[in-house]
Each structure stands twice: as structure tokens, then as C-alpha cells.
Amino acid sequence: MTDPIASQGTPHPTPAEIRRTALYLTLHQVPEGKVVSYGQLAAMAGLGRAARWVGRTLSQLPDGTTLPWHRVVAAGGIIRLPAGTVSGDEQRARLRAEGVTVSNNRIDMQRHGWRPIEHSG
């Protein structure tokens, strides 16, 4: 399966492709064991207050994507994908495998939230 970032290489990208590429490049930077909210990811990607657009776009990623979609949660650290669904269970399992504590469909953003300034070299 091709990576969504690599597939954005058209000679004259459309505004939609530019937005998706900004989103994907920003998401790719979220380190293992950290999470961001949809709104935070939109803002960091230069997309303003496009939290819902981010959620919709991530829901359309192809199977087998290398992007760490599981590191994106709702405001307040809430996991919106329902437990008992394939994607919801996969998100929880991936986060736990990275050392993220999930309790009552919630993640402690103080502990696991990504603040890029603290992680820059």
C-alpha cells in the first residue's frame, strides 16, 4: 500500500491536496507514546480550526497506512472510536503498546499530550 504522503506528488497540487499533505506531514511528526487532539493537529498543520475536517480525513486513510492515526484523539483526551469496533480496539491496542494509559476511553493529556516545543531538538 502506498503512503498517503508520497501519493500527493502531483505537479500542480490542488488546495485539497495541499491541506491533506500539511495534515499528513504534521501527523507524521507526533512521537510514539504521545497524542494530539484533532483541533491541535489542525492548528499545528496550519489549518485553523478544522478539527472535524481532520477527523473526516483520517477516517478515509487507506488500510495499511504508515501514518500514526491512532495518536489523534478528541479534545480532553477522549477516544471517540467505540470500544468493540475494529478501529476502536486497534487504536486502544496501539496506544497501550506505546505506553499510553487509556482509562475509561480517556487519555491523560498532561502526561501523554504532545507539546512540540518540549520535543524539539
C-alpha positions as CSV (number, residue, x, y, z in Angstrom):
1,M,0.0,0.0,0.0
2,T,1.4,3.4,-0.9
3,D,1.9,6.0,1.8
4,P,-0.6,8.9,1.6
5,I,2.2,11.5,1.8
6,A,4.0,10.0,-1.2
7,S,0.9,9.9,-3.2
8,Q,0.4,13.7,-3.0
9,G,3.2,14.3,-5.6
10,T,1.2,15.7,-8.4
11,P,2.9,18.5,-10.4
12,H,0.2,21.1,-9.6
13,P,-1.4,20.1,-6.3
14,T,-5.0,21.2,-5.7
15,P,-5.8,23.2,-2.5
16,A,-7.3,20.0,-1.1
17,E,-4.1,18.0,-1.7
18,I,-2.1,20.8,-0.1
19,R,-4.3,20.6,3.0
20,R,-4.0,16.9,3.2
21,T,-0.3,16.9,2.8
22,A,0.1,19.5,5.6
23,L,-2.0,17.3,7.8
24,Y,-0.1,14.1,7.0
25,L,3.3,15.7,7.4
26,T,2.3,17.1,10.8
27,L,0.8,13.9,12.0
28,H,3.9,12.0,10.9
29,Q,5.8,14.1,13.5
30,V,3.8,13.0,16.5
31,P,6.2,10.8,18.5
32,E,5.4,7.4,19.8
33,G,3.8,7.4,23.2
34,K,2.2,10.9,22.6
35,V,-1.2,12.0,21.4
36,V,-2.7,15.2,20.0
37,S,-6.3,16.3,19.7
38,Y,-8.0,16.8,16.3
39,G,-8.1,20.5,16.9
40,Q,-4.4,20.7,18.0
41,L,-3.3,18.7,14.9
42,A,-5.3,21.1,12.6
43,A,-3.8,24.1,14.2
44,M,-0.2,22.7,14.1
45,A,-0.7,21.9,10.4
46,G,-1.8,25.5,9.7
47,L,-5.4,24.5,9.0
48,G,-7.0,26.7,11.6
49,R,-10.0,25.3,13.5
50,A,-10.6,22.3,11.2
51,A,-10.9,19.6,13.8
52,R,-13.9,18.0,12.1
53,W,-12.2,18.0,8.7
54,V,-9.1,16.3,10.3
55,G,-11.3,13.6,11.8
56,R,-13.1,13.0,8.5
57,T,-9.8,13.0,6.5
58,L,-8.2,10.5,8.9
59,S,-11.2,8.2,8.7
60,Q,-10.6,7.9,5.0
61,L,-7.0,6.8,5.2
62,P,-6.3,3.6,3.3
63,D,-5.8,0.3,5.2
64,G,-2.1,-0.3,5.9
65,T,-1.2,3.4,6.1
66,T,2.0,4.2,7.9
67,L,0.6,7.3,9.4
68,P,0.1,7.2,13.2
69,W,-3.6,8.0,13.0
70,H,-4.1,6.2,16.4
71,R,-2.3,9.1,18.1
72,V,-5.1,11.5,17.4
73,V,-7.9,11.8,20.0
74,A,-10.8,14.2,20.7
75,A,-10.5,17.2,22.9
76,G,-9.8,16.4,26.5
77,G,-8.1,13.1,25.6
78,I,-11.3,11.3,24.8
79,I,-11.2,8.3,22.4
80,R,-14.2,8.6,20.1
81,L,-13.8,5.4,18.2
82,P,-16.1,2.9,20.1
83,A,-14.7,0.0,22.0
84,G,-15.7,-3.2,20.4
85,T,-15.2,-1.9,16.9
86,V,-12.1,-2.9,14.8
87,S,-10.8,0.6,14.5
88,G,-11.6,1.5,18.2
89,D,-9.9,-1.7,19.5
90,E,-6.9,-1.2,17.2
91,Q,-6.5,2.4,18.4
92,R,-6.5,1.4,22.1
93,A,-4.2,-1.5,21.5
94,R,-1.7,0.6,19.6
95,L,-1.7,3.3,22.2
96,R,-1.2,0.9,25.0
97,A,1.6,-0.8,23.1
98,E,3.3,2.7,23.0
99,G,2.9,3.1,26.8
100,V,-0.1,5.4,26.7
101,T,-2.5,4.8,29.6
102,V,-6.1,4.5,28.5
103,S,-8.7,4.6,31.2
104,N,-12.5,5.0,30.6
105,N,-11.9,5.9,27.0
106,R,-9.7,8.8,28.1
107,I,-6.1,9.7,28.0
108,D,-4.3,12.0,30.4
109,M,-3.3,14.8,28.1
110,Q,-1.0,16.3,30.8
111,R,1.0,13.1,30.8
112,H,0.7,11.9,27.2
113,G,-0.2,15.0,25.2
114,W,2.4,16.1,22.6
115,R,3.8,19.6,23.1
116,P,6.2,20.0,20.2
117,I,8.3,22.7,21.8
118,E,9.2,20.2,24.5
119,H,10.2,17.6,22.0
120,S,12.2,19.7,19.5
121,G,15.9,19.1,19.3
